[in-house]
Amino acid sequence: MKKVVGLLLCGVLAVSAAACSPKKEVKTLTGTGKGFGGEITVTVTTEDGKITKVEAVGEKETQGIGSNAIEQLPAKIVEAGNTDVDTIAGATVSSKGILYAVNNALDPEAYPWPIEESKKDVNEVVASDADMGFGVASSGRVGPGKDDQEVQVYSFNQVYASAIFDKEGKILELHIDQLEVATPNYDGETMPHFSGYPGQTGYNIDENHDGKVDGVTENTEDLFMSEIDGWKTKRERGDGYVMGTGYWYQQMDKYESIFVGMSVNEVEEWFAKYCSDLNGRPLQANASKDEDVKKYEALSQEEKDMLADVTSSATMSLQDGHGDILKAIKKAYENRRPLAIEGAKGLGFGVANSGRVGPGKDDQDVQVYSFNDVFVTTLFDENDKIAALMIDQLEVATPNYDGETMPHFSGYPGQSYNIDENHDGKVDGVTENTEDLFMSEIDGWKTKRERGDGYVMGTGYWYQQMDKYESIFVGMSVDEVEEWFAKYCSDLNGRPLQANASKDEDVKKYEALSQEEKDMLADVTSSATMSLQDGHGDILKAIRKSLENKHAIDLKIGQ
């Protein structure tokens, strides 16, 4: 009997103890982070604040690379009890996306979604002296592919590199963008198009991007102008430019981060050692070509691990028919000039594209056409005032324009245009428009600064006039630049007002100015008289876009 009572008493005590035990607090939290292919979502289970389970989903992460992080990293987080764990080799971007998503689930205030720009790390860069440079590399491409009527697709590429260099030539900041323009029979939905010039034979067009030709473009002046006005760079195309691994801008961000700290020579050496001699892509362990396998196997394990990290984010070529990124970086260095500033908080790049009916006609009364690309690299201070400004421009005309240094584009192979070969104002024939001519014309394009003393204007040279405008705009905000233009330039042609204006509108606008303002304009027009916004190009738009595309930096010079 005593034994039974004892057992009953133990049972009562056990039940009582269980009833008194505090119940564990279980929470199920969700979070989001940015992987390489897109958003990564996680579900985090905690018990009394301790992470007990993590599940991650990232459907757009690359199979065999980012998917490895999705599968392996959650267990590491649970084992550690926090996000202070190593990333998965070869899947750095996807790993960081998972870690951010877990932190977002646990502490959304400290790790907000969407990610706030202000929360991103900005490295401080200090240099005793620094230079700023800009380079553009133009190239033609036979491709990509043909349409369903076996008509060749053609394209041309312009790679833009804006860079800050220290006194040893090391890259302190780097920003790369690119414009790719194809014939309208290319079926990519976000690809910028150029059909040719009005009056040419037109070009096959795939209007609904289904891989089937719908007809031939009319090549009217309206189409000519609208196509060029709609050109967007690869960064501007954003998530619309999907690649085998993520998006174009993400791959380029990775390359930029690799090259910062290198000289141009070191960038070229990196490319020569770690990229394929066949296609310019970073080497990978799964290479199939004998040349690539041999080159990869000659590397150390440390170098192979480095490449695995690179190719988890960036696999595209640095030098092929799509564009010559190395050449653009090298030209940025060749075109560099000293920075007379103490520092900057933002670096922006903008390009403004516009078509022009003109200048004029040839002696056979055939219209000249041209397109203009204005390039602007801007350094901004903490108040978004312009600390430094670098402006260049590419003007490309039909070959019947008689200017000796004008870059030409005759159209695509199969099209043709009048040509003035010896620049005497008289047509000498019609271009053949072979693939050789197509490639060589584009390869020879030079910007207005590169044309140097070959581009003579009514007052000095183009580059001298642009130097003047740059010096005026330094210290202004973009709004103030636009206000300066609105107040001191003609509403008819975009040129700075002058005392000898002949048009009533210009005379009235000029006379409303104070004497001090008139004296300022007299100084401006002694050096710069060209328009800031007309058919030759929209310089104001390019400056505005450089602000819109600004990214944060922390550059300190002379300290």
C-alpha positions, 0 to 999 in steps of 0.5 A: 500500500505504501508503495502504491501511495508513493508511486501516486505521489511521484506521479502527482509531483511529476505532473505538477512539475510539468505544469509549472515548467514554462512553455517555450516561445516558438516563432516563425519569421519570414525574410527577404534578401537579394541573390544573384538571380533575384529575391531569396526568401527564408522562413526562420523558426526560433524557440526562445530566441534560438534559431532551430530551423531555416528554409530558403527559396531562391528559384532564380539562383543558378543551378549548381552554383547559387542553388548550392547555397540554398541547399547548404547554408541554412544548416550552417546557420542553425548549427551556429545559431546566427548568421556569422558563418562562412559563405558557400564557395563559388556562391558568394552573392547567393550566400550573402542574399540568404544571410541578409534574408535571415537577418531581415527576418530576425531584425527587419529594422536593422536589415530592411527590405527593400534594401535601403541605399543608405544602409549599403557600405561605402568604402572610404578611398583616400589619395594624395592626388587623383585623375578622372578619365572617361573612355568609349570603345566602339565595335561592330558585330555580325550577329547575334544570329539570323532571323527566321528568314535567314537574314543576318542580325547586325549590332554595334556596341559602345562600352563606356568606362568612367574611372578615378585613378591615383597618382600611381595609376591604380583604379580608385573608382570604376563605373562601366556601362554599355550601349548595344544596338541591333537590327530590328530583326533581333527578337530580344524584347529590351534590345535597342534597335536601329533600322538604318537611315530614311530612304534605305531599303529598310530592315526585317523587323520582329515587332512582337519579339516572337522570333518571327519576322513581321515585315520590313521597316519603313525607315521614315524620319519619324522612325529614325528619330524615335529609335535613337531616342529610345536607346537604353544602356545595359544598366538602364535596361536593368532586370530586362537584360537577363543573362545565364547568371543573373543580370548584366549590371550585376555581372559588371558590378562584380568586375568593377569590384575586382578591378578597383585597386589595380592599374590598367596594366594589372587589369590586362594581366588579370584578363590574360591569366584568368580568362579564356583566350578563345572567348574572353570569359573567366576560366571555369573548372568545367571548361570543355575546350582543351586550351581552357582546360590547360590554362585552368589546370596551370593555376594554383588552388588559391587562384581556382578558388578566386575564379570560383568566386568570380564566376558565381557572379560574373561569366560574361566576356570582357573582350569579344564581339559584344564589346571591348571592356578592356579597351574602354578602361584603357582609354579612360586612363589615356584620357585622364586629367587631374582632379583639383578637388578635395573629395566627392560623395557621388559618381554618376554617368549619363548618356543622351542619344539623339538623331538629327536630320542633317547637317544639310544635303549632298550635291545630289540633293540626298539628305545627310543624317546623323546621330549623337551620343553625349557622355557625361561623367560627374563627381558630386559633393555631399550636397549634390553640387558638381565637384568635377565634370567631364563631357564628351560626345560622339557624332556619326553621320551618313558618308555623304557628309563632307567633313574630313574628321566626321565618323561615318556609318553607311548602314548595314550590309545590304543597305547603301548610301552616297559617299563623298570619299575625298571630302570635296562636297561632291558625291563620288559613288555609293557605298558597298556596305560589305561586312568589312566596311560595316566593321571598319566604320564602327571601329574608326568612330572617334569622339569629339575630344578624340578628334581634337584640332580636327574639329574646328568651330567658329570659336576655337575647337569643340573641346575648348568650348566644352572645357569652358562649359565644364568650368562654368558648371562646376559648383552648381547643382544640376537644377542650377545648371538647368536654370543657368541655361534657361536664363542665359541661353537662347530659347531658339537654338540653345546657344548663350545669348550675345549682345549682337543677337538678331532675333527679337526673342533673343534681343528681349531676353538679353536686354532683361539681364543686368550689366554684370550678367551681360559681362559674364556672358561676354566672357562665356561667348569669348570661348563658347558659343555652341548650343547646349541643347539642339539637334547636335546633342542634348548636353543638359539631358546627359548631365541630368542623367548622370545625377539620376544614375549616381552611386555613393562613393567616399573619395578624399583627395590630398589627405 
